Structures are given as structure tokens and as C-alpha cells.
């Protein structure tokens, strides 16, 4: 299957091209503004599907709206007619096609040309009136607040907010591409309009605050809830604007004669992650918790975990090594410790179900050897 993508150097097209190249059944033909209309017509003779993504939204001359949107779309339609085949077309329009401005009218004209093609030639046409699309590779300081904010906040450069309460509607690039490919594969269609879901609503001020929180998390170690929804998409987008020289950042290391302790990541409601080391013969712990729980994973060395119930004095002992991934959980009401019983340094990953609170640590010293 040969797929033609117009506007091949644009933000949306770049993402689409990468996704299509991951498939063995698709060959991508690329048309960009450097190519001629005759080249476009030649490509249309080969194409089995057209992603018409080319467009003009910030020209130096307003006349370019018509030539870059309406006229180019008519050229696509003419090329499809000349091919003598019913080549499906997916077009990226804009919500501004409903507005009375030069850009909106040029997009509306493109939609009308495609609808005429569909009506007169019975050719499948799918129109996406996209709101603000965000994601990796959008150009900052152009027409995307998300791209500009991500770029500047990551680099600690100023951002300009005229009205923090202004609401914007966003769709994420990966969701857009998923819808595009579903249309191409015949799994999704419109009559002729197709909407991308989910669409997210956020204010400009809230957007800036969220992106700033991503940056500041490197210092606080407290991560946002980046696993689902808009926050997940914004976090992935934000990271794509971090320059290579900022791919790494240091965290604090606490050391004493026993070894070191390093906190890696904290969450507002699901605890924190850290690791510690212990030299041969060193014992760590010797305390209990009322509510706090922990998970330990020895990733290097040999460990002996000891537990004693703080009321009944019941005792339990177990051994684990880095050779066998095995989680050891601490249980409220049992004092516990861990000893390096090997000949080399021991390294242990640790998750606690809550962020350590120095004012209320829920950690009470009691040697495991002490009976109730």
C-alpha cells in the first residue's frame, strides 16, 4: 500500500511518517512545499491513500492562505480525478473553518473542494477539524503554546501569559495519529468529519503550572501523576523538549560508615523509591512502623532479613541474594533489620508507601534482638 503525505516536513506529518514506517505493509510518499504541483500529480498516480496535511497558518502575505490551503487542496482533488481511481483522502482542517477570518475561509474552501470530490466522484473523504495538537517535534515560538512553554520552561527561559484563565482545547499527537491510521485501515470513518478523542480542556495558567512542576520535580523528587490522561501526554511532550545536556540530573547522596542512601523518586500518594548500600557485616534498620510499609529488593550481594513481633516476640529470619529477584516486605508491628552477610558490597532497592516525614516519621528504634 502506497500512502502519500502532503506537508511531509510538518509536525503532524513527522509523527505520522514514523508510525507508518513501523509497518511492513506501507510505503510512504512524501510531498513538501519544495516540490512542484507536477510532482504532486505524479505521486497521486501511485498513491492508494492520501494524508493531506499540508497547509499554511502563519504566512507573510494573507494571499498565501488561499494558495496554501484552498488552491493546494483543489490540486490534490484534480490529481485524484486525473488518476481515474477512487483514492481516499484524509484532510487536516481546523475549527476555524467555522469562523469568518481569512485563515478559516481558506480551510473552509479546502473542505468544500473535498466535499465536491466526494459527492461527484464517490471518493471517500475524511476531514479532521483539529484543535490545538501537541506532542513531540512541534515547533516552539510558532503557533503552539504547549511547544513554546515546554521549550522555554525546560531551559528556564521566560514565558508570556496574557490571560492565565483563558481555556484551550488540546489533542495529543499520538491520539491524532492513532485516529489517522484507524481511518486508513478502514476501522474508523466520518460523514465526512472525524473527531479525535480524547480532547482535553485546560487553562493557559494551569498548563504553565503543570509544565513548571515537571521541571521542578528534579529538585523535589516528587513526580506528578504521569501515568494516564493529559498529564501523561504533557509529561512526554515536556521531556521531548529537554536538551541533551539536561538528560541527566544529580540527586543527593547520604553516606556514613555503613554505606550510602539515595532517594530517587517520590509520589504525592504512592510513596517513594530509593536505594542503599551496606558494607560486609553491616546491619541496617532495627526499627518498626505502626502504618508505614516497605518493599526491599536486593540487587547485589547477600542479605539476611530478621523480624520480631513487637508484642508477641515471634521471630523470623530469611536470606535473599541479588542472584534471585525476590521482594521482601516489612509488616507493621514487626521490628526488622537487614545485614550484609556476603563478602562484597550489598545494594538494595527500597520502596516505601509514603514519603518520609521528618516531623512524623512513624519509625521507632527497637533492635530485633530485643524481646518484648
MOFENSUL-V226777 format. One record per residue. N is the residue number from 1. SS is DSSP state (A for helix, B for strand, O for the rest). NEAR is the number of other C-alpha atoms within 8 Angstrom. D_LAST is the distance of its C-alpha to the last C-alpha in Angstrom with 2 decimals. Layout:
n->N ss->SS near->NEAR d_last->D_LAST
n->N ss->SS near->NEAR d_last->D_LAST
This chain:
n->1 ss->O near->8 d_last->75.32
n->2 ss->B near->11 d_last->76.62
n->3 ss->B near->13 d_last->75.11
n->4 ss->B near->16 d_last->76.82
n->5 ss->B near->14 d_last->74.77
n->6 ss->B near->13 d_last->76.73
n->7 ss->O near->14 d_last->75.22
n->8 ss->O near->13 d_last->73.46
n->9 ss->O near->7 d_last->72.38
n->10 ss->O near->8 d_last->70.61
n->11 ss->A near->9 d_last->66.92
n->12 ss->A near->9 d_last->66.77
n->13 ss->A near->13 d_last->69.01
n->14 ss->A near->11 d_last->66.98
n->15 ss->A near->12 d_last->63.90
n->16 ss->A near->9 d_last->66.00
n->17 ss->A near->10 d_last->67.66
n->18 ss->A near->8 d_last->64.38
n->19 ss->A near->9 d_last->63.18
n->20 ss->A near->10 d_last->66.51
n->21 ss->A near->10 d_last->66.59
n->22 ss->O near->6 d_last->63.42
n->23 ss->O near->7 d_last->65.51
n->24 ss->O near->5 d_last->67.87
n->25 ss->O near->5 d_last->70.30
n->26 ss->O near->10 d_last->71.23
n->27 ss->B near->9 d_last->73.62
n->28 ss->B near->11 d_last->73.59
n->29 ss->B near->10 d_last->76.82
n->30 ss->B near->9 d_last->76.39
n->31 ss->B near->12 d_last->78.82
n->32 ss->O near->10 d_last->78.38
n->33 ss->O near->6 d_last->80.59
n->34 ss->O near->4 d_last->82.21
n->35 ss->O near->8 d_last->83.68
n->36 ss->O near->7 d_last->86.97
n->37 ss->A near->7 d_last->87.77
n->38 ss->A near->6 d_last->89.68
n->39 ss->A near->9 d_last->86.52
n->40 ss->A near->12 d_last->84.70
n->41 ss->A near->11 d_last->87.38
n->42 ss->A near->8 d_last->87.19
n->43 ss->A near->10 d_last->83.45
n->44 ss->A near->12 d_last->83.90
n->45 ss->A near->9 d_last->86.23
n->46 ss->A near->7 d_last->83.31
n->47 ss->O near->13 d_last->80.44
n->48 ss->O near->10 d_last->78.92
n->49 ss->B near->12 d_last->76.72
n->50 ss->B near->13 d_last->76.88
n->51 ss->B near->11 d_last->74.08
n->52 ss->B near->13 d_last->76.16
n->53 ss->O near->12 d_last->73.77
n->54 ss->O near->11 d_last->76.34
n->55 ss->O near->7 d_last->77.04
n->56 ss->O near->9 d_last->77.83
n->57 ss->O near->6 d_last->75.84
n->58 ss->O near->4 d_last->76.52
n->59 ss->O near->8 d_last->80.08
n->60 ss->O near->5 d_last->82.24
n->61 ss->O near->6 d_last->85.08
n->62 ss->O near->8 d_last->84.53
n->63 ss->A near->6 d_last->87.04
n->64 ss->A near->11 d_last->84.48
n->65 ss->A near->15 d_last->82.48
n->66 ss->A near->10 d_last->85.28
n->67 ss->A near->9 d_last->86.01
n->68 ss->A near->11 d_last->82.38
n->69 ss->A near->16 d_last->81.25
n->70 ss->A near->15 d_last->84.15
n->71 ss->A near->10 d_last->86.70
n->72 ss->A near->9 d_last->84.30
n->73 ss->A near->12 d_last->83.04
n->74 ss->A near->11 d_last->86.65
n->75 ss->A near->9 d_last->87.19
n->76 ss->A near->11 d_last->84.26
n->77 ss->A near->11 d_last->85.82
n->78 ss->A near->8 d_last->89.23
n->79 ss->A near->12 d_last->87.82
n->80 ss->A near->14 d_last->86.17
n->81 ss->A near->10 d_last->89.45
n->82 ss->A near->6 d_last->91.33
n->83 ss->A near->8 d_last->89.02
n->84 ss->O near->6 d_last->90.16
n->85 ss->O near->6 d_last->86.61
n->86 ss->O near->10 d_last->84.09
n->87 ss->O near->11 d_last->81.39
n->88 ss->B near->11 d_last->78.40
n->89 ss->B near->12 d_last->77.54
n->90 ss->B near->12 d_last->74.28
n->91 ss->B near->11 d_last->74.89
n->92 ss->B near->10 d_last->72.53
n->93 ss->B near->12 d_last->74.02
n->94 ss->B near->11 d_last->72.52
n->95 ss->A near->10 d_last->71.78
n->96 ss->A near->9 d_last->74.46
n->97 ss->A near->14 d_last->77.06
n->98 ss->A near->8 d_last->76.96
n->99 ss->O near->8 d_last->77.86
n->100 ss->O near->7 d_last->81.27
n->101 ss->O near->7 d_last->80.87
n->102 ss->A near->8 d_last->82.41
n->103 ss->A near->10 d_last->79.31
n->104 ss->A near->14 d_last->78.60
n->105 ss->A near->12 d_last->82.23
n->106 ss->A near->13 d_last->82.26
n->107 ss->A near->14 d_last->79.22
n->108 ss->A near->12 d_last->80.82
n->109 ss->A near->10 d_last->83.97
n->110 ss->A near->13 d_last->82.02
n->111 ss->A near->10 d_last->80.46
n->112 ss->A near->8 d_last->83.92
n->113 ss->A near->12 d_last->85.30
n->114 ss->A near->12 d_last->82.58
n->115 ss->A near->10 d_last->83.05
n->116 ss->A near->8 d_last->86.76
n->117 ss->A near->11 d_last->86.01
n->118 ss->A near->11 d_last->83.83
n->119 ss->A near->8 d_last->86.42
n->120 ss->A near->6 d_last->89.48
n->121 ss->A near->8 d_last->88.13
n->122 ss->O near->8 d_last->85.30
n->123 ss->O near->11 d_last->82.89
n->124 ss->O near->9 d_last->79.15
n->125 ss->B near->12 d_last->78.02
n->126 ss->B near->15 d_last->74.44
n->127 ss->B near->13 d_last->73.98
n->128 ss->B near->13 d_last->70.70
n->129 ss->B near->12 d_last->70.93
n->130 ss->B near->12 d_last->67.95
n->131 ss->O near->9 d_last->66.18
n->132 ss->B near->9 d_last->64.43
n->133 ss->B near->10 d_last->63.14
n->134 ss->B near->13 d_last->60.38
n->135 ss->O near->13 d_last->58.71
n->136 ss->O near->9 d_last->59.05
n->137 ss->O near->8 d_last->62.45
n->138 ss->O near->10 d_last->63.89
n->139 ss->O near->10 d_last->65.94
n->140 ss->O near->11 d_last->64.50
n->141 ss->O near->8 d_last->66.81
n->142 ss->O near->6 d_last->69.07
n->143 ss->O near->6 d_last->68.49
n->144 ss->O near->13 d_last->64.75
n->145 ss->A near->8 d_last->62.45
n->146 ss->A near->8 d_last->59.41
n->147 ss->A near->14 d_last->60.86
n->148 ss->A near->13 d_last->61.90
n->149 ss->A near->12 d_last->58.59
n->150 ss->A near->12 d_last->56.60
n->151 ss->A near->12 d_last->58.87
n->152 ss->A near->11 d_last->58.91
n->153 ss->A near->13 d_last->55.28
n->154 ss->A near->11 d_last->54.14
n->155 ss->O near->7 d_last->56.47
n->156 ss->O near->6 d_last->55.67
n->157 ss->O near->7 d_last->59.24
n->158 ss->O near->6 d_last->60.25
n->159 ss->O near->8 d_last->60.78
n->160 ss->O near->4 d_last->63.26
n->161 ss->O near->7 d_last->62.34
n->162 ss->O near->4 d_last->65.17
n->163 ss->O near->7 d_last->63.45
n->164 ss->O near->9 d_last->59.66
n->165 ss->O near->7 d_last->59.99
n->166 ss->O near->8 d_last->62.49
n->167 ss->B near->8 d_last->61.29
n->168 ss->B near->9 d_last->61.87
n->169 ss->B near->10 d_last->61.64
n->170 ss->B near->12 d_last->60.21
n->171 ss->B near->16 d_last->60.18
n->172 ss->B near->11 d_last->58.34
n->173 ss->A near->12 d_last->60.45
n->174 ss->A near->8 d_last->58.52
n->175 ss->A near->11 d_last->59.04
n->176 ss->A near->10 d_last->62.70
n->177 ss->A near->11 d_last->63.17
n->178 ss->A near->8 d_last->61.48
n->179 ss->A near->10 d_last->63.97
n->180 ss->A near->9 d_last->66.86
n->181 ss->A near->8 d_last->66.09
n->182 ss->A near->10 d_last->65.59
n->183 ss->A near->11 d_last->69.10
n->184 ss->A near->9 d_last->70.54
n->185 ss->O near->7 d_last->69.04
n->186 ss->O near->7 d_last->70.47
n->187 ss->O near->7 d_last->67.12
n->188 ss->O near->9 d_last->67.73
n->189 ss->O near->9 d_last->70.93
n->190 ss->O near->8 d_last->72.33
n->191 ss->O near->6 d_last->75.53
n->192 ss->O near->9 d_last->75.86
n->193 ss->B near->9 d_last->72.91
n->194 ss->O near->11 d_last->69.39
n->195 ss->O near->7 d_last->66.37
n->196 ss->O near->11 d_last->63.27
n->197 ss->O near->6 d_last->59.96
n->198 ss->O near->6 d_last->57.56
n->199 ss->O near->9 d_last->59.20
n->200 ss->B near->8 d_last->56.93
n->201 ss->B near->8 d_last->57.69
n->202 ss->B near->10 d_last->56.33
n->203 ss->B near->11 d_last->57.66
n->204 ss->A near->13 d_last->58.74
n->205 ss->A near->11 d_last->56.27
n->206 ss->A near->9 d_last->53.33
n->207 ss->A near->10 d_last->54.49
n->208 ss->A near->9 d_last->54.59
n->209 ss->A near->8 d_last->51.16
n->210 ss->A near->9 d_last->49.62
n->211 ss->A near->14 d_last->51.26
n->212 ss->A near->9 d_last->50.21
n->213 ss->A near->9 d_last->46.58
n->214 ss->A near->12 d_last->46.91
n->215 ss->A near->9 d_last->48.15
n->216 ss->A near->8 d_last->45.55
n->217 ss->A near->11 d_last->42.67
n->218 ss->A near->9 d_last->43.16
n->219 ss->A near->6 d_last->42.00
n->220 ss->A near->6 d_last->39.32
n->221 ss->O near->9 d_last->38.16
n->222 ss->B near->10 d_last->37.97
n->223 ss->B near->11 d_last->40.06
n->224 ss->O near->10 d_last->42.06
n->225 ss->O near->8 d_last->41.92
n->226 ss->O near->10 d_last->44.37
n->227 ss->O near->6 d_last->44.00
n->228 ss->O near->8 d_last->46.52
n->229 ss->A near->7 d_last->49.65
n->230 ss->A near->7 d_last->51.44
n->231 ss->A near->12 d_last->48.60
n->232 ss->A near->11 d_last->48.38
n->233 ss->A near->12 d_last->52.14
n->234 ss->A near->10 d_last->52.32
n->235 ss->A near->11 d_last->49.60
n->236 ss->A near->10 d_last->51.45
n->237 ss->A near->12 d_last->54.64
n->238 ss->A near->13 d_last->53.24
n->239 ss->A near->7 d_last->51.97
n->240 ss->A near->8 d_last->55.43
n->241 ss->O near->11 d_last->56.85
n->242 ss->O near->11 d_last->54.48
n->243 ss->O near->6 d_last->56.68
n->244 ss->A near->5 d_last->55.74
n->245 ss->A near->5 d_last->54.97
n->246 ss->A near->7 d_last->52.12
n->247 ss->O near->7 d_last->50.64
n->248 ss->O near->5 d_last->47.77
n->249 ss->O near->6 d_last->45.58
n->250 ss->O near->4 d_last->42.92
n->251 ss->O near->8 d_last->39.33
n->252 ss->O near->6 d_last->37.18
n->253 ss->B near->8 d_last->35.23
n->254 ss->B near->7 d_last->32.31
n->255 ss->B near->8 d_last->31.92
n->256 ss->B near->6 d_last->30.00
n->257 ss->O near->4 d_last->29.71
n->258 ss->O near->11 d_last->27.26
n->259 ss->B near->10 d_last->29.84
n->260 ss->B near->11 d_last->31.04
n->261 ss->B near->11 d_last->29.94
n->262 ss->B near->11 d_last->32.65
n->263 ss->B near->11 d_last->32.70
n->264 ss->B near->10 d_last->35.48
n->265 ss->B near->10 d_last->35.72
n->266 ss->B near->12 d_last->34.34
n->267 ss->B near->12 d_last->35.20
n->268 ss->O near->9 d_last->35.42
n->269 ss->O near->5 d_last->33.53
n->270 ss->O near->8 d_last->32.13
n->271 ss->O near->12 d_last->29.98
n->272 ss->B near->14 d_last->30.84
n->273 ss->B near->12 d_last->31.46
n->274 ss->B near->12 d_last->30.88
n->275 ss->B near->12 d_last->30.48
n->276 ss->B near->12 d_last->28.99
n->277 ss->B near->12 d_last->29.70
n->278 ss->B near->15 d_last->27.83
n->279 ss->O near->11 d_last->29.55
n->280 ss->O near->11 d_last->28.91
n->281 ss->O near->8 d_last->25.65
n->282 ss->O near->9 d_last->24.28
n->283 ss->B near->10 d_last->20.80
n->284 ss->B near->9 d_last->20.49
n->285 ss->B near->7 d_last->17.73
n->286 ss->B near->11 d_last->14.15
n->287 ss->B near->13 d_last->13.52
n->288 ss->B near->13 d_last->12.99
n->289 ss->O near->14 d_last->15.52
n->290 ss->O near->8 d_last->15.95
n->291 ss->O near->6 d_last->19.43
n->292 ss->O near->10 d_last->20.71
n->293 ss->O near->11 d_last->21.26
n->294 ss->B near->11 d_last->22.77
n->295 ss->B near->11 d_last->24.89
n->296 ss->B near->11 d_last->25.30
n->297 ss->B near->11 d_last->28.41
n->298 ss->B near->17 d_last->29.00
n->299 ss->B near->12 d_last->32.75
n->300 ss->B near->11 d_last->33.20
n->301 ss->O near->14 d_last->31.40
n->302 ss->B near->13 d_last->28.55
n->303 ss->B near->14 d_last->24.90
n->304 ss->B near->12 d_last->21.58
n->305 ss->B near->12 d_last->19.01
n->306 ss->B near->12 d_last->15.36
n->307 ss->B near->12 d_last->12.80
n->308 ss->B near->14 d_last->9.12
n->309 ss->B near->11 d_last->8.22
n->310 ss->O near->10 d_last->6.06
n->311 ss->O near->6 d_last->5.81
n->312 ss->O near->6 d_last->6.77
n->313 ss->O near->9 d_last->5.51
n->314 ss->O near->6 d_last->9.33
n->315 ss->B near->8 d_last->11.05
n->316 ss->B near->7 d_last->14.58
n->317 ss->B near->8 d_last->17.21
n->318 ss->B near->7 d_last->20.77
n->319 ss->B near->8 d_last->23.86
n->320 ss->B near->11 d_last->26.65
n->321 ss->B near->13 d_last->29.85
n->322 ss->O near->10 d_last->32.58
n->323 ss->O near->6 d_last->34.90
n->324 ss->O near->6 d_last->33.33
n->325 ss->O near->9 d_last->32.70
n->326 ss->O near->8 d_last->29.34
n->327 ss->B near->8 d_last->27.22
n->328 ss->B near->7 d_last->23.46
n->329 ss->B near->8 d_last->21.75
n->330 ss->B near->9 d_last->18.50
n->331 ss->O near->8 d_last->16.92
n->332 ss->O near->10 d_last->15.60
n->333 ss->O near->10 d_last->11.92
n->334 ss->B near->12 d_last->11.23
n->335 ss->B near->15 d_last->10.87
n->336 ss->B near->15 d_last->13.82
n->337 ss->B near->14 d_last->16.38
n->338 ss->B near->11 d_last->19.84
n->339 ss->B near->12 d_last->21.67
n->340 ss->B near->16 d_last->25.41
n->341 ss->O near->9 d_last->26.02
n->342 ss->O near->11 d_last->29.76
n->343 ss->O near->6 d_last->32.64
n->344 ss->O near->7 d_last->33.70
n->345 ss->O near->12 d_last->32.50
n->346 ss->B near->16 d_last->30.17
n->347 ss->B near->12 d_last->31.02
n->348 ss->B near->12 d_last->28.77
n->349 ss->B near->12 d_last->29.85
n->350 ss->B near->12 d_last->27.44
n->351 ss->B near->11 d_last->27.86
n->352 ss->B near->12 d_last->25.76
n->353 ss->O near->10 d_last->26.66
n->354 ss->O near->9 d_last->27.37
n->355 ss->O near->10 d_last->29.01
n->356 ss->O near->5 d_last->26.79
n->357 ss->O near->6 d_last->27.11
n->358 ss->O near->5 d_last->26.59
n->359 ss->O near->4 d_last->26.66
n->360 ss->O near->5 d_last->23.97
n->361 ss->O near->7 d_last->22.21
n->362 ss->O near->8 d_last->19.19
n->363 ss->O near->8 d_last->17.38
n->364 ss->B near->7 d_last->14.28
n->365 ss->B near->7 d_last->13.39
n->366 ss->O near->9 d_last->10.03
n->367 ss->O near->10 d_last->10.76
n->368 ss->O near->13 d_last->10.09
n->369 ss->O near->5 d_last->9.79
n->370 ss->O near->6 d_last->6.68
n->371 ss->O near->7 d_last->3.80
n->372 ss->O near->6 d_last->0.00
